[in-house]
Amino acid sequence: MTHANTPRAQKSPRSDAADNIPRVTAFPATGTGWDELERGLKSFKGLDYDWRGGRLPSYTYFYSDELLKVQMDAYRLYSVENGLGEGRAFPSLTRMLEDINAMVLDLFHAPAGAGMTFTSGGTESLFEAVRTARNYFQANRPASANGGRERLNVIAPVSAHAGLNKAGEIMDIDIIRVPVGPEYRADAKRMLELVNDRTIMLFSSAPCYPYGVFDPIGELGAAAAERNLWLHVDACWGGFISPFAEELGYAIPPWDLGVTGVTSLSADIHKFGYGAKGASALVFRDSEMKKFERFEFSGWPRGTYATPSFMGSKPAGSVAAAWAVMRFLGREGYLATTKAAMDATCQLIHGINAIPGLRCLEPNREANLYGYVSQDSEVDIIAVANELQGKGWLPGQLREPLAIQQGVNPVHLPVVPQYLEDVAAAVKTVRKSGERGVFNPRTY
Ligand SMILES: Cc1ncc(COP(=O)(O)O)c(C=O)c1O
C-alpha cells in the first residue's frame, strides 16, 4: 500500500484545541480585553506540536523553566527599546553587546583584535558573512581579466545550510555545492579544485545540519591561509554545544577561531545558547572586517543612516535575553545543558540501533544531531516517519540517504523511552502492513 503524506498525517494531533476561538475576518472596530486575548493565545498553542514534551526535531530549545523565565523576563524588560542607531538612544544596548562580544570571543578562542556582530539568527549571520566577504573581495582584489563582470562564487559542501543559497540569491552570487566526501564531510580537495579568481569564500559547517558531522576545517583553514581565501565556519547549530561537549569528553574535531585560516564564524545564541529568537553571533578573526559589513547611506534628506548589519530596527529584547542567559548559565550551566542534550542523543542512537532493521548514520555523537535509515527492504523509513507523526511526533526527513533526521535538545531526555517504544511499534506496523511513504521535502 502506498501511503502518501495525507493531510491527516501532516496535522498536529492536538489541532482541535483552538476550534472554538472565533476567527477574525476584518480589521476590528473596537478593542478586545487582554483577558480574552490571552485566553485566545493560550488556546492557539493547542494547534502546535508539544515542544515541551519533546515532540519536535528542532525549532525550540528548552532546558528548564528557571532558564526560560530569565530569557522571557530579560526580553520583556527590553521589548520596547530598539537596537537601531548604534547606541545613540540606548547606550545600555551597546554595553550589553560589549559584554556579549567578550563572552563569545573568549568561548570561540578568538585572537586579540577579533570582532563580532549581533544578528537576528543563523540566516542573517550567513547572509552577512557572505556580504562582508564580497565587499572585502571587491575592495581588495583587482578586477579579473574580463573586467570583473563574471559572477562571484562561494564554494561549499552540498551539506551547507540552505540559508547560504538565500544569500546567493539576494546578492547574485553563485553557490557552488560540492558532493560530500567520506563520512559526509566536505571534500576539501574537490572544493579547492573549484576555486577560481571569482571565489569570495570557502564555506564549511561545524557541524552541518543534515548529517551532524564537522567538515575538515583544519584542512580547509590551512589551504585558505595559504591561498589567501576567506573561510567561513557555520557553527549556527553547534556553537553553544561543541565547546562544552568537548569538555565533557566527546571527540569534537577542531572547528573554531583557534584553527588557522578561519576568517569568520557564525553561532546562534537563539539555539543552544538558549537566548530568545532573534539572536546569533557573527565573529570575525579581524574586527577590521566589520568595516566591510557596515552599511552607510547619506543620499536622502535625513542625513547619514548607518547599520552594522542587515536589519534596521532591531529587537533589543533578544540582546537583553542573550546577555542574561549567557551570564545566568555560565560555563557550568552550559555544561549541564549540553550534557542533557548529548545524553539524550547517545541514548537515542543506542536505542535505535537496537531496533531490528534500523541503523543510525555514522559517524555520530559529534553533535546533538542524528539520522537513521532502514536496512530492511520490508520497512520503508518514510512510512515509519508517517506512523510516528500519527503518534504526535514531528519527524525530520533526510533525502540523501532516505532517513529520519533530527536535532536533540534537553526536552528529549525524559521522553527517550517513549520515543523508542513508538519507533519500535511503528517499525512493526510498517513491516506488517507493507506501507510505503513518499519523502516529504517540506519537513524542515
Ligand atoms: C548549521 C545551520 N546554519 C544555519 C541555520 C539557520 O539558522 P536560522 O534558522 O536561525 O536562520 C541553521 C538552522 O538550523 C543551522 O543548523
The ligand as a MOL file (V3000), in Angstrom:
LIG
                    3D

  0  0  0     0  0            999 V3000
M  V30 BEGIN CTAB
M  V30 COUNTS 16 16 0 0 0
M  V30 BEGIN ATOM
M  V30 1 C 24.0830 24.8240 10.5460 0
M  V30 2 C 22.9820 25.8450 10.4510 0
M  V30 3 N 23.1950 27.0130 9.8250 0
M  V30 4 C 22.2470 27.9560 9.7200 0
M  V30 5 C 20.9880 27.7560 10.2410 0
M  V30 6 C 19.9200 28.8120 10.0520 0
M  V30 7 O 19.5260 29.3700 11.2780 0
M  V30 8 P 18.1980 30.2300 11.4650 0
M  V30 9 O 17.0380 29.2960 11.3230 0
M  V30 10 O 18.3700 30.7940 12.8410 0
M  V30 11 O 18.1540 31.3090 10.4500 0
M  V30 12 C 20.7180 26.5490 10.9020 0
M  V30 13 C 19.3920 26.2610 11.4370 0
M  V30 14 O 19.0900 25.1720 11.8830 0
M  V30 15 C 21.7360 25.5620 11.0110 0
M  V30 16 O 21.5370 24.3890 11.6110 0
M  V30 END ATOM
M  V30 BEGIN BOND
M  V30 1 1 1 2
M  V30 2 1 2 3
M  V30 3 2 2 15
M  V30 4 2 3 4
M  V30 5 1 4 5
M  V30 6 1 5 6
M  V30 7 2 5 12
M  V30 8 1 6 7
M  V30 9 1 7 8
M  V30 10 2 8 9
M  V30 11 1 8 10
M  V30 12 1 8 11
M  V30 13 1 12 13
M  V30 14 1 12 15
M  V30 15 2 13 14
M  V30 16 1 15 16
M  V30 END BOND
M  V30 END CTAB
M  END
